[in-house]
Amino acid sequence: MALSKRHEWVQQSEIRNMSIECDLMGGINLSQGVCDTEVPLIVRRAAQEAINDGINSYTRYDGIDELREAIAKKQKLYSGMSVSPEEIVVSAGSTGAFYCACLSLLNPGDEVILFEPYYGYHISTLIATQAVPAYVRMTFPDWRFTYEDLERARTPRTRAIMVNTPANPSGKVFSRAELETIAQFAIRNDLFVFTDEIYEHFVYDGLEHIAPATLPGMRERTITISGLSKTFSITGWRVGYSICDARWAQTIGYFNDLVYVCAPAPLQMGVAKGLIDLGPDYYHRLSIEYLGKRDMICGALGEVGLTPCVPHGAYYVLADISRLPGETSKERAMQLLHRTGVACVPGEAFYHDDAGENLARFCFAKENSVLAEACDRLRNLRL
């Protein structure tokens, strides 16, 4: 007996590996984006009330009406997208939404362009669905790219492009001009555009999140993917969604039914209540709160010579760890963990080659007291 050949397509992510190493040492985990901050009370209560009210059975394969209607209203209010509930599929987190979209729209051997540094689960999902990743390299610290970069990555098998904005791990917020470049490329080559916009409300320095689907010619070819894991600090609830043209949504929904059946019913109710009742002030306070966390961790990293690339969005920071001992980013990250008790993610987790060997990602989605302790530990580092 033996494992299937598919086992070669997936592996334990380095993000989770570092979380395990951190737990073994009893350290402070700045590796995994687990959101230690408080869940809004209104969201918690609504989920509890749903359980008490008996909303504990299967839902529609694409999510409860209340949640899909709430998502549609939110998209109109915050991104200007006019969508109907029939164009929304609620899934098991944004990763589940992406997986079902890939199963629906990609054939084995189709190529998908990703911007590098990338989020590892995007790569793993593509490989698990037998798609082939191609890469557009953006470099530390400005993370720029050109239309020519996109063309160099294109082949006759290119089927789609993935855009993560604000981006994990770089914190890059794609500008309107950059998104227009991507739109021009996608339209000219008749490509789908998958987006990961789960950090849409974590934007700093006066920048704005622009939903790629709102650009001219992009509505029908864009599969907008997001969720509430980060916004409401409910990473374990697994409530995400995709938004796309109705031609694609039904099949995405069928795959969602096959793989996940549905997202947890009472938790969908909790999320719906949060979307309905938490207005612009909540999201504004969120960005202000995380701006302070960003400045706290970037300040500590800079003081000890681990130069950060200050992110404009999301809640991660990539830093130059080349001054730490070691031949690889994993060895350097382990050195940092053993010397300070602070865990980060080796940069090699975000590149297909050795380009990340001098980088590491730090997550600042922590309660201020925990983040302050981590910063104090980092400041005691002697290089």
C-alpha positions in Angstrom: 0.0 0.0 0.0 1.1 3.6 -0.6 0.0 7.1 -0.7 -1.6 8.5 -3.9 0.6 10.5 -6.2 -1.4 13.6 -5.1 0.5 13.6 -1.8 3.4 15.1 -3.7 1.3 18.1 -4.6 0.8 19.3 -1.0 3.0 19.7 2.1 2.8 21.3 5.5 3.2 25.1 5.1 6.3 26.7 6.6 3.9 29.1 8.3 2.4 26.3 10.3 5.8 24.6 10.8 7.1 27.8 12.5 3.9 27.9 14.7 4.7 24.4 15.8 8.4 25.3 16.6 7.1 28.3 18.5 4.7 26.3 20.6 7.5 23.8 21.5 9.6 26.7 22.8 6.7 28.6 24.4 7.6 31.6 22.3 5.6 34.5 20.9 4.1 33.5 17.6 4.5 36.3 15.0 4.5 33.7 12.2 0.9 32.6 11.6 -1.8 35.2 10.9 -4.1 33.9 13.5 -5.6 37.2 14.7 -5.4 37.3 18.5 -7.5 40.4 18.7 -11.1 40.4 20.0 -14.1 39.3 18.0 -16.7 42.0 17.8 -19.4 41.4 20.5 -22.3 41.7 18.0 -20.8 39.0 15.9 -20.3 36.6 18.8 -23.8 37.2 20.2 -25.4 36.7 16.8 -23.7 33.3 16.3 -24.7 32.2 19.8 -28.3 33.2 19.3 -28.3 31.3 16.0 -27.2 28.2 17.8 -29.8 28.7 20.5 -32.5 29.3 17.8 -31.7 26.0 16.2 -29.9 27.2 13.1 -27.6 24.3 13.1 -28.5 22.3 9.9 -27.1 22.4 6.4 -27.6 25.7 4.5 -27.9 26.3 0.8 -24.7 25.2 -0.9 -23.9 28.9 -1.7 -24.7 30.3 1.8 -27.7 31.6 3.7 -29.7 34.4 2.1 -29.0 36.8 4.9 -25.3 36.6 4.4 -25.2 36.8 0.7 -27.5 39.8 0.8 -25.3 41.4 3.4 -22.1 40.8 1.3 -23.8 42.3 -1.7 -24.7 45.5 0.2 -21.2 45.7 1.7 -19.6 45.4 -1.8 -21.7 48.2 -3.1 -20.9 50.4 -0.1 -17.2 49.9 0.1 -16.0 49.0 -3.4 -18.8 50.3 -5.6 -19.5 46.8 -7.0 -23.2 46.2 -7.9 -23.7 42.4 -7.4 -26.7 40.2 -6.7 -26.8 37.4 -4.1 -26.9 34.9 -7.0 -23.4 35.9 -7.9 -22.0 35.2 -4.4 -20.9 31.8 -3.1 -20.1 31.5 0.6 -17.5 28.9 1.3 -15.1 27.5 3.9 -12.9 30.5 4.2 -11.3 32.4 1.3 -9.0 29.4 0.7 -12.1 27.2 0.2 -13.5 29.8 -2.2 -10.3 29.9 -4.2 -10.1 26.1 -4.4 -13.7 25.8 -5.7 -13.0 28.6 -8.2 -9.9 26.8 -9.5 -11.8 23.5 -9.8 -14.5 25.3 -11.8 -12.4 27.4 -14.2 -9.0 25.7 -14.6 -8.1 22.6 -16.5 -5.0 20.5 -15.7 -2.0 22.1 -17.2 -3.5 25.6 -17.3 -1.0 28.2 -16.2 -1.8 31.0 -13.6 0.5 34.0 -13.1 1.2 35.0 -9.6 3.1 38.0 -8.2 6.1 37.0 -6.1 6.5 37.1 -3.1 3.3 35.0 -3.0 1.1 33.5 -0.4 1.9 29.8 -0.1 -1.7 28.6 0.0 -2.3 30.2 -3.5 0.5 28.0 -4.9 -0.7 24.9 -3.0 -4.2 25.3 -4.3 -3.1 25.7 -7.9 -0.9 22.7 -7.7 -3.6 20.6 -5.9 -6.0 21.4 -8.8 -3.2 20.5 -11.3 -2.7 24.0 -12.6 0.8 25.4 -13.2 2.0 28.5 -11.4 4.1 31.1 -13.3 5.8 34.0 -11.6 6.2 37.8 -11.9 9.0 38.8 -9.5 8.6 42.0 -7.5 11.6 43.1 -5.5 12.2 44.4 -2.0 11.5 47.1 -1.0 9.1 48.8 -3.6 7.5 45.7 -5.1 7.0 47.1 -8.6 6.3 45.3 -11.9 5.7 46.2 -15.5 3.5 45.1 -18.4 6.6 43.6 -19.9 7.0 41.4 -16.8 3.5 40.1 -17.3 4.2 39.3 -21.0 7.4 37.5 -20.2 5.4 35.2 -17.8 2.7 34.5 -20.4 2.6 31.4 -22.6 -0.1 29.8 -24.8 -1.3 27.9 -21.8 -1.8 31.0 -19.6 -5.4 30.9 -18.4 -5.5 33.3 -15.4 -3.7 35.7 -13.1 -3.9 36.0 -9.3 -3.9 39.4 -7.6 -3.6 39.6 -3.9 -4.2 43.2 -2.7 -3.5 44.2 0.0 -0.8 41.5 -0.3 0.4 38.8 2.0 3.4 38.8 2.7 4.6 42.1 1.3 1.8 44.4 2.4 1.7 45.9 -1.1 -1.5 47.8 -2.0 -1.8 47.7 -5.8 -2.5 51.1 -7.2 -5.1 52.0 -9.7 -2.5 52.4 -12.4 -1.1 48.9 -11.6 -4.5 47.3 -11.6 -5.2 49.0 -15.0 -2.0 47.5 -16.3 -3.2 44.0 -15.1 -6.7 44.7 -16.6 -5.2 45.6 -20.0 -3.1 42.4 -20.0 -6.1 40.2 -18.9 -8.5 41.7 -21.5 -6.0 41.5 -24.3 -5.2 37.9 -23.5 -8.7 36.8 -22.5 -7.7 35.7 -19.0 -9.6 35.2 -15.8 -8.4 37.3 -12.8 -8.6 35.7 -9.4 -8.3 38.2 -6.6 -7.6 37.7 -2.9 -9.0 40.8 -1.1 -9.3 39.5 2.4 -7.2 42.4 3.8 -9.3 45.0 2.0 -9.9 47.0 5.3 -6.3 46.9 6.4 -4.9 49.8 4.4 -2.6 52.6 5.7 -0.9 55.8 4.8 -3.8 57.4 2.9 -4.0 54.7 0.3 -7.2 53.0 -0.8 -8.2 49.5 -1.7 -9.5 49.2 -5.3 -11.4 46.1 -6.2 -10.1 44.9 -9.6 -13.6 43.9 -10.7 -14.7 47.6 -10.7 -12.3 48.5 -13.5 -13.7 48.7 -17.1 -14.0 45.4 -18.8 -13.1 43.4 -15.7 -16.5 42.6 -14.2 -17.1 39.4 -16.2 -13.6 37.9 -15.9 -12.9 38.6 -12.3 -13.5 36.2 -9.4 -13.4 38.3 -6.3 -12.4 36.3 -3.2 -12.6 37.6 0.3 -13.9 36.7 3.8 -14.3 37.8 7.3 -11.5 35.8 9.1 -9.3 38.9 9.4 -11.8 41.7 9.6 -13.7 40.1 12.5 -10.8 38.1 13.9 -12.5 34.8 13.3 -9.9 32.7 11.4 -11.3 29.5 12.9 -14.9 30.1 11.8 -14.1 29.5 8.1 -16.5 31.8 6.4 -15.3 33.2 3.1 -16.8 33.9 -0.3 -16.4 34.5 -4.0 -18.2 37.0 -6.2 -18.3 36.5 -9.9 -20.5 36.5 -13.0 -23.5 34.2 -12.6 -22.1 32.0 -15.5 -19.2 31.0 -13.2 -21.0 31.2 -9.8 -23.3 28.2 -10.1 -20.5 25.8 -10.9 -18.3 27.2 -8.2 -21.2 26.7 -5.9 -21.6 23.0 -7.0 -18.0 22.3 -6.3 -18.4 24.1 -2.9 -21.3 21.7 -2.2 -19.2 18.7 -3.2 -16.1 19.6 -1.2 -17.5 21.5 1.8 -21.3 21.1 1.7 -21.6 24.5 3.3 -19.9 26.9 5.7 -21.1 26.5 9.4 -24.7 27.7 9.6 -24.8 29.6 12.9 -21.4 31.2 12.1 -22.8 32.5 8.8 -25.6 34.2 10.8 -23.0 35.8 13.1 -21.0 37.2 10.2 -24.2 38.4 8.5 -25.1 40.4 11.6 -21.7 41.9 11.7 -21.8 43.0 8.1 -25.2 44.6 8.6 -24.6 46.4 11.9 -20.9 47.3 11.9 -20.6 50.4 9.7 -17.7 52.5 8.3 -16.6 53.6 11.8 -15.7 50.0 12.7 -13.5 49.6 9.6 -11.9 53.0 10.1 -11.0 52.1 13.7 -9.6 48.8 12.5 -7.1 50.5 10.1 -6.1 53.0 12.8 -5.5 50.3 15.3 -3.4 48.2 13.0 -1.4 51.2 11.8 -0.2 51.6 15.4 0.7 47.9 15.5 2.6 48.2 12.3 4.6 51.1 13.5 5.4 49.3 16.7 6.8 46.2 15.1 8.6 48.1 12.3 10.2 50.3 14.9 11.6 47.4 16.9 12.9 45.6 13.8 14.6 48.7 12.5 16.3 49.4 15.9 18.1 46.1 15.9 19.1 46.1 12.2 16.5 43.9 10.8 15.4 46.4 8.2 11.6 46.2 7.6 9.8 47.0 4.3 7.1 49.1 5.9 3.8 47.6 4.5 1.0 49.8 3.2 -1.7 47.2 3.8 -2.5 43.8 5.4 -0.9 43.0 8.8 2.5 41.5 7.9 5.9 43.0 7.5 8.8 41.5 5.5 12.2 42.3 7.0 15.8 41.8 6.0 17.3 39.2 8.3 20.6 38.8 6.5 22.5 39.9 9.6 21.4 36.8 11.5 23.6 33.7 11.4 22.6 30.9 9.0 22.8 29.8 5.4 19.1 29.9 4.7 16.1 31.9 5.8 14.9 28.9 7.8 18.1 28.7 9.7 18.1 32.5 10.4 14.4 32.3 11.5 15.3 29.5 13.9 18.2 31.5 15.2 15.9 34.4 16.0 13.4 32.1 17.7 16.0 30.5 19.9 17.7 33.8 20.8 14.5 35.9 21.4 11.6 33.5 21.6 9.9 35.3 18.7 8.7 33.3 15.7 8.6 34.6 12.2 8.2 32.9 8.8 11.3 32.2 6.6 11.2 34.2 3.4 11.7 31.0 1.4 8.0 30.2 2.0 7.1 33.0 -0.4 9.4 32.3 -3.3 9.8 29.5 -5.8 13.6 29.8 -5.7 16.2 31.1 -3.2 15.2 34.8 -3.6 13.7 34.9 -0.1 16.8 33.7 1.8 17.4 37.1 3.4 13.8 37.8 4.3 11.3 36.8 7.0 7.7 37.7 7.6 6.4 39.0 10.9 2.6 39.1 11.7 1.4 42.0 13.9 -2.2 40.9 14.3 -1.7 40.6 18.1 -3.0 42.2 21.2 -0.9 45.2 22.0 0.5 43.7 25.2 1.7 40.6 23.3 3.1 42.6 20.5 4.9 44.9 22.9 6.5 41.9 24.6 7.7 40.6 21.3 9.1 44.0 20.4 11.0 44.1 23.8 12.5 40.7 23.1 13.6 41.8 19.6 15.2 44.9 21.0 17.4 42.7 23.3 18.8 41.0 20.2 22.5 41.7 19.7 23.8 41.3 16.2 
